[in-house]
Amino acid sequence: MSTPPPGPPPPYDEWGRITRFLQSARLAFARERSLWTSLELARPEQVIISAPSNPGTYKVRLEQHLAAVQDDETLFASVLIHSYALAESAAADRLGADPRSFAGVEDWGGRLLVSTGQRWTDVKDGLAGAVEVAVIRNAFAHGTRVIDVRAETRLRTVGIVSRPVGSQVTLTYTELREFRLRLLSLLGAGGVGK
């Protein structure tokens, strides 16, 4: 008798892996910045560094490399996008639904809460907090990094008026942590992993 192939890891295992990636990347970026700034280079603007890659080799000027490892926001956005996708996928698994059938976090989050008899008031920062996470995630995932008319309407519908059309979307480490806590709270209230 053969053993069935293992299923996907529980969402919280993957969540932990993403968290470790985030923290390790932050450490690596900080060490890389520290290494290069501690060197006393005569002409840093002329330094070209490279890394092997297939095919060929990646080469970059030192100033461009340092700009890349100082771009914490791209790292934070990547983690937010992945965390949101994981939460939505976990919700779909719990509900036995196709995630492509969802109409945003308002839909899949609401369905999760109904499945456990919970309400949005049982979730950290409620529906408004979840919608804000989704809107910020979308701004980065779609490369706009601004609040458009649709995003503003979505936010205003849940009572958030602090992000008008055209405002720049940014993401700090503190905000990322808060947004991930909101997603975890929704998953917990929705019975994911139970």
Residue frames as qw, qx, qy, qz and C-alpha x, y, z in Angstrom:
[[0.000, 0.889, 0.457, 0.000, 0.00, 0.00, 0.00],
 [0.445, 0.337, -0.011, 0.830, 1.45, 3.35, -1.01],
 [0.205, -0.580, -0.413, 0.672, 1.37, 6.44, 1.11],
 [0.305, 0.865, 0.359, 0.173, -0.49, 9.37, -0.42],
 [0.464, 0.380, -0.099, 0.794, 1.70, 12.33, -1.28],
 [0.247, -0.457, -0.482, 0.706, 1.89, 14.92, 1.46],
 [0.135, 0.872, 0.438, 0.170, -0.47, 17.85, 1.13],
 [0.239, 0.708, -0.137, 0.651, 0.59, 21.44, 1.37],
 [0.360, -0.061, -0.633, 0.682, 2.03, 22.49, 4.72],
 [0.165, -0.769, -0.583, 0.204, -0.43, 24.01, 7.17],
 [0.234, 0.863, 0.131, 0.428, -0.74, 27.75, 6.57],
 [0.435, -0.889, 0.139, -0.023, 0.93, 28.61, 9.86],
 [0.805, -0.205, 0.313, 0.461, 4.06, 26.63, 8.91],
 [0.503, 0.527, 0.304, 0.614, 4.32, 28.69, 5.73],
 [0.160, -0.950, -0.111, -0.245, 3.52, 31.86, 7.69],
 [0.667, -0.673, 0.204, 0.248, 6.47, 31.12, 9.97],
 [0.728, 0.108, 0.352, 0.578, 8.74, 30.51, 6.98],
 [0.254, 0.785, 0.242, 0.510, 7.75, 33.89, 5.51],
 [0.406, -0.911, 0.022, -0.064, 8.40, 35.57, 8.87],
 [0.755, -0.408, 0.291, 0.423, 11.86, 33.98, 9.10],
 [0.585, 0.438, 0.336, 0.595, 12.59, 35.09, 5.53],
 [0.012, -0.930, -0.154, -0.333, 11.59, 38.66, 6.39],
 [0.537, -0.824, 0.163, 0.079, 13.75, 38.84, 9.50],
 [0.778, -0.175, 0.362, 0.482, 16.74, 37.11, 7.88],
 [0.473, 0.622, 0.300, 0.547, 16.54, 39.39, 4.84],
 [0.179, -0.963, -0.027, -0.197, 16.46, 42.44, 7.12],
 [0.687, -0.610, 0.288, 0.269, 19.58, 41.14, 8.90],
 [0.731, 0.147, 0.401, 0.531, 21.34, 40.37, 5.63],
 [0.276, 0.832, 0.222, 0.427, 20.49, 43.78, 4.16],
 [0.362, -0.926, 0.102, -0.042, 21.77, 45.54, 7.29],
 [0.748, -0.403, 0.370, 0.375, 25.00, 43.53, 7.26],
 [0.635, 0.428, 0.375, 0.522, 25.54, 44.17, 3.56],
 [0.068, 0.941, 0.097, 0.317, 25.07, 47.92, 4.04],
 [0.554, -0.798, 0.221, 0.090, 27.41, 47.86, 7.01],
 [0.815, -0.075, 0.357, 0.450, 30.08, 45.90, 5.14],
 [0.523, 0.569, 0.289, 0.566, 30.21, 48.23, 2.16],
 [0.088, -0.946, -0.033, -0.312, 30.03, 51.43, 4.18],
 [0.687, -0.674, 0.204, 0.179, 32.86, 50.24, 6.48],
 [0.783, 0.149, 0.263, 0.544, 35.28, 49.82, 3.57],
 [0.089, -0.798, 0.103, 0.587, 37.47, 52.77, 2.76],
 [0.685, 0.411, 0.481, 0.362, 37.22, 52.68, -1.01],
 [0.288, -0.298, 0.195, 0.889, 39.22, 55.28, -2.93],
 [0.291, 0.123, -0.374, -0.872, 36.64, 55.52, -5.75],
 [0.402, 0.199, 0.827, -0.338, 33.40, 53.84, -4.67],
 [0.567, 0.579, 0.092, -0.579, 31.58, 55.22, -7.73],
 [0.426, 0.541, -0.645, -0.330, 33.82, 53.07, -9.94],
 [0.276, -0.189, 0.925, -0.183, 33.24, 49.81, -8.06],
 [0.719, 0.085, -0.402, -0.561, 31.35, 47.14, -9.99],
 [0.408, -0.233, 0.839, -0.275, 30.25, 44.02, -8.14],
 [0.601, 0.155, -0.584, -0.523, 28.89, 40.82, -9.62],
 [0.634, -0.141, 0.673, -0.355, 27.15, 37.61, -8.74],
 [0.009, -0.098, 0.904, 0.415, 27.07, 34.45, -10.79],
 [0.620, 0.313, 0.398, -0.599, 23.77, 33.71, -12.44],
 [0.379, 0.097, 0.835, 0.387, 22.47, 31.58, -15.26],
 [0.815, 0.296, 0.064, 0.494, 22.93, 32.54, -17.96],
 [0.321, 0.681, -0.109, 0.649, 25.82, 34.94, -17.56],
 [0.455, -0.241, -0.505, 0.693, 26.75, 37.11, -14.62],
 [0.134, -0.915, -0.362, -0.116, 24.86, 39.87, -12.90],
 [0.497, 0.032, -0.145, 0.855, 26.97, 43.04, -12.64],
 [0.158, -0.898, -0.373, -0.173, 25.98, 46.23, -10.89],
 [0.221, 0.590, -0.301, 0.716, 27.60, 49.45, -9.72],
 [0.328, -0.142, -0.729, 0.584, 28.14, 49.56, -5.97],
 [0.208, 0.054, 0.225, -0.950, 25.84, 52.60, -5.57],
 [0.635, -0.060, -0.422, -0.644, 23.01, 50.70, -7.32],
 [0.589, -0.110, -0.789, 0.134, 23.61, 47.64, -5.14],
 [0.149, -0.111, -0.589, 0.786, 23.48, 49.74, -2.00],
 [0.423, -0.009, -0.052, -0.905, 20.28, 51.41, -3.18],
 [0.671, -0.097, -0.638, -0.366, 18.76, 47.94, -3.67],
 [0.549, -0.200, -0.738, 0.336, 19.67, 46.71, -0.18],
 [0.001, -0.096, -0.388, 0.917, 18.36, 49.97, 1.31],
 [0.463, -0.120, -0.374, -0.795, 14.96, 49.44, -0.33],
 [0.150, 0.035, 0.883, -0.443, 13.21, 47.91, 2.65],
 [0.560, 0.285, 0.202, -0.751, 9.82, 48.86, 1.22],
 [0.635, 0.308, -0.571, -0.418, 10.14, 46.40, -1.67],
 [0.242, 0.102, -0.934, 0.243, 11.03, 43.65, 0.80],
 [0.276, 0.165, 0.632, -0.705, 8.07, 44.58, 3.01],
 [0.621, 0.320, -0.113, -0.707, 5.71, 44.71, 0.04],
 [0.506, 0.244, -0.800, -0.210, 6.88, 41.29, -1.14],
 [0.082, -0.037, -0.903, 0.421, 6.18, 39.83, 2.28],
 [0.423, 0.258, 0.370, -0.786, 2.77, 41.51, 2.44],
 [0.621, 0.307, -0.418, -0.588, 1.80, 40.22, -1.00],
 [0.433, 0.140, -0.890, 0.007, 2.88, 36.69, -0.09],
 [0.075, 0.086, 0.778, -0.618, 1.17, 36.84, 3.33],
 [0.537, 0.266, 0.128, -0.790, -2.10, 38.04, 1.82],
 [0.621, 0.260, -0.612, -0.415, -1.99, 35.33, -0.85],
 [0.265, 0.070, -0.927, 0.256, -1.35, 32.70, 1.82],
 [0.270, 0.172, 0.595, -0.737, -4.26, 33.96, 3.95],
 [0.618, 0.302, -0.131, -0.714, -6.62, 34.00, 0.96],
 [0.543, 0.232, -0.781, -0.201, -5.52, 30.51, -0.07],
 [0.079, -0.003, -0.887, 0.455, -5.96, 29.19, 3.47],
 [0.457, 0.232, 0.341, -0.788, -9.45, 30.70, 3.53],
 [0.646, 0.294, -0.442, -0.549, -10.27, 29.01, 0.22],
 [0.383, 0.137, -0.910, 0.082, -9.05, 25.66, 1.57],
 [0.123, 0.101, 0.745, -0.648, -11.07, 26.06, 4.77],
 [0.523, 0.352, 0.215, -0.746, -14.19, 27.00, 2.79],
 [0.579, 0.185, 0.768, 0.201, -13.68, 24.47, 0.00],
 [0.396, 0.859, 0.208, -0.250, -13.84, 27.34, -2.50],
 [0.681, 0.385, 0.179, 0.596, -11.89, 28.47, -5.52],
 [0.330, -0.547, -0.153, 0.754, -9.94, 31.58, -4.47],
 [0.122, 0.065, 0.448, 0.884, -10.59, 33.07, -7.92],
 [0.196, -0.613, -0.691, -0.329, -14.29, 33.16, -7.01],
 [0.352, -0.598, -0.442, 0.569, -13.73, 35.60, -4.15],
 [0.166, 0.835, 0.233, 0.471, -14.68, 39.26, -4.40],
 [0.097, 0.676, -0.362, 0.634, -11.95, 40.57, -2.10],
 [0.216, 0.087, -0.799, 0.555, -11.23, 40.18, 1.58],
 [0.484, -0.061, 0.228, -0.843, -14.73, 41.47, 2.34],
 [0.829, 0.083, -0.335, -0.440, -16.04, 38.28, 0.69],
 [0.724, 0.115, -0.662, 0.155, -13.61, 35.59, 1.78],
 [0.096, 0.192, -0.636, 0.742, -13.17, 37.07, 5.24],
 [0.577, -0.110, 0.141, -0.797, -16.91, 37.37, 5.68],
 [0.849, 0.037, -0.443, -0.288, -17.44, 33.77, 4.60],
 [0.494, 0.174, -0.735, 0.431, -14.77, 32.57, 7.03],
 [0.154, -0.160, 0.511, -0.830, -16.39, 34.44, 9.90],
 [0.743, -0.059, -0.098, -0.659, -19.87, 33.11, 9.06],
 [0.761, 0.118, -0.636, -0.052, -18.44, 29.58, 9.07],
 [0.444, -0.012, -0.708, 0.549, -17.42, 29.96, 12.73],
 [0.310, -0.782, -0.539, -0.029, -20.22, 32.23, 13.94],
 [0.433, -0.407, -0.115, 0.796, -17.83, 35.14, 14.41],
 [0.254, 0.926, 0.278, -0.004, -18.18, 38.77, 13.30],
 [0.516, 0.633, -0.120, 0.565, -15.81, 41.40, 11.99],
 [0.336, -0.826, 0.214, -0.397, -15.72, 42.86, 15.52],
 [0.904, -0.370, 0.202, 0.070, -13.91, 39.65, 16.54],
 [0.791, 0.338, 0.077, 0.504, -11.04, 40.48, 14.14],
 [0.446, -0.459, -0.032, 0.768, -8.19, 42.88, 14.92],
 [0.014, 0.352, -0.171, -0.920, -9.25, 46.27, 13.52],
 [0.561, 0.467, 0.530, -0.432, -12.37, 44.72, 11.98],
 [0.665, 0.580, 0.438, 0.169, -13.51, 44.94, 8.40],
 [0.182, 0.976, -0.110, -0.038, -11.90, 48.36, 7.90],
 [0.390, -0.678, 0.595, 0.185, -8.51, 46.99, 8.92],
 [0.695, 0.084, 0.682, 0.213, -8.81, 44.02, 6.58],
 [0.526, 0.794, 0.289, 0.096, -9.86, 46.22, 3.66],
 [0.032, -0.940, 0.315, 0.130, -6.93, 48.55, 4.29],
 [0.564, -0.375, 0.692, 0.250, -4.55, 45.56, 4.14],
 [0.662, 0.411, 0.598, 0.186, -6.10, 44.46, 0.84],
 [0.328, 0.939, 0.097, -0.007, -5.92, 47.94, -0.69],
 [0.202, -0.828, 0.491, 0.181, -2.27, 48.42, 0.29],
 [0.648, -0.115, 0.721, 0.219, -1.44, 44.93, -0.97],
 [0.610, 0.641, 0.453, 0.111, -3.13, 45.69, -4.28],
 [0.140, 0.971, -0.140, -0.131, -1.23, 48.96, -4.72],
 [0.287, -0.633, 0.684, 0.220, 2.06, 47.09, -4.48],
 [0.649, 0.095, 0.747, 0.108, 0.95, 43.93, -6.29],
 [0.548, 0.714, 0.421, 0.115, -0.27, 45.93, -9.28],
 [0.605, 0.070, 0.120, 0.784, 2.70, 48.31, -9.27],
 [0.051, 0.825, 0.311, 0.468, 0.73, 51.54, -8.86],
 [0.483, -0.177, -0.446, 0.733, 1.75, 52.55, -5.33],
 [0.157, -0.090, 0.070, -0.981, -1.03, 55.14, -5.29],
 [0.305, 0.395, 0.752, -0.430, -4.62, 55.16, -4.11],
 [0.050, -0.151, -0.609, -0.777, -6.87, 55.15, -7.17],
 [0.499, -0.198, -0.064, -0.841, -10.61, 55.91, -7.31],
 [0.790, -0.167, -0.539, -0.241, -11.60, 52.29, -6.80],
 [0.554, -0.040, -0.641, 0.531, -9.30, 51.89, -3.79],
 [0.068, -0.133, 0.310, -0.939, -10.54, 55.13, -2.24],
 [0.650, -0.213, -0.257, -0.683, -14.15, 54.05, -2.70],
 [0.767, -0.128, -0.626, 0.057, -13.41, 50.71, -1.12],
 [0.369, 0.008, -0.555, 0.745, -11.73, 52.40, 1.86],
 [0.267, -0.169, 0.107, -0.943, -14.49, 55.00, 2.29],
 [0.693, -0.237, -0.514, -0.446, -17.12, 52.25, 2.27],
 [0.738, -0.304, -0.549, 0.248, -15.57, 50.91, 5.50],
 [0.379, -0.906, -0.182, 0.061, -14.99, 54.34, 7.02],
 [0.640, -0.328, 0.161, 0.676, -11.35, 55.03, 6.15],
 [0.321, 0.925, 0.199, 0.047, -10.96, 58.58, 4.82],
 [0.403, -0.791, 0.295, 0.354, -7.24, 59.11, 5.49],
 [0.473, -0.165, 0.666, 0.553, -6.10, 57.82, 2.09],
 [0.473, 0.687, 0.147, -0.532, -7.48, 60.09, -0.67],
 [0.812, 0.517, 0.219, 0.159, -7.20, 59.45, -4.41],
 [0.479, 0.786, -0.215, 0.327, -3.67, 60.05, -5.65],
 [0.450, -0.779, 0.411, -0.150, -2.01, 59.62, -2.26],
 [0.427, 0.511, -0.745, 0.051, 1.23, 57.69, -2.32],
 [0.928, -0.327, -0.084, -0.156, 1.19, 54.22, -0.75],
 [0.189, 0.624, -0.697, 0.299, 4.15, 53.45, 1.46],
 [0.906, -0.294, -0.283, -0.115, 4.87, 50.53, 3.75],
 [0.074, -0.697, 0.610, -0.370, 6.99, 50.56, 6.89],
 [0.346, 0.103, -0.913, 0.190, 8.06, 47.61, 8.99],
 [0.212, 0.102, 0.643, -0.729, 5.61, 48.63, 11.72],
 [0.634, 0.260, -0.044, -0.727, 2.74, 48.76, 9.21],
 [0.571, 0.234, -0.753, -0.230, 3.73, 45.40, 7.74],
 [0.124, 0.018, -0.898, 0.422, 3.67, 43.80, 11.20],
 [0.398, 0.210, 0.419, -0.789, 0.26, 45.36, 11.89],
 [0.648, 0.295, -0.329, -0.620, -1.18, 44.20, 8.56],
 [0.473, 0.164, -0.865, -0.032, 0.09, 40.65, 9.07],
 [0.076, 0.061, 0.791, -0.605, -1.42, 40.60, 12.58],
 [0.564, 0.242, 0.119, -0.781, -4.78, 41.61, 11.10],
 [0.654, 0.254, -0.598, -0.387, -4.58, 38.74, 8.60],
 [0.285, 0.091, -0.912, 0.280, -3.65, 36.26, 11.33],
 [0.293, 0.117, 0.565, -0.763, -6.52, 37.51, 13.47],
 [0.666, 0.254, -0.167, -0.681, -8.96, 36.98, 10.59],
 [0.570, 0.207, -0.784, -0.132, -7.65, 33.47, 9.97],
 [0.093, 0.033, -0.858, 0.505, -7.92, 32.61, 13.65],
 [0.441, 0.198, 0.381, -0.788, -11.45, 33.97, 13.99],
 [0.694, 0.325, -0.310, -0.564, -12.35, 32.13, 10.79],
 [0.907, -0.173, 0.342, -0.174, -11.24, 28.77, 12.15],
 [0.692, 0.596, -0.404, 0.046, -8.23, 28.28, 9.86],
 [0.304, 0.458, -0.757, 0.354, -5.91, 25.66, 11.31],
 [0.477, -0.226, 0.598, -0.603, -8.48, 24.34, 13.75]]
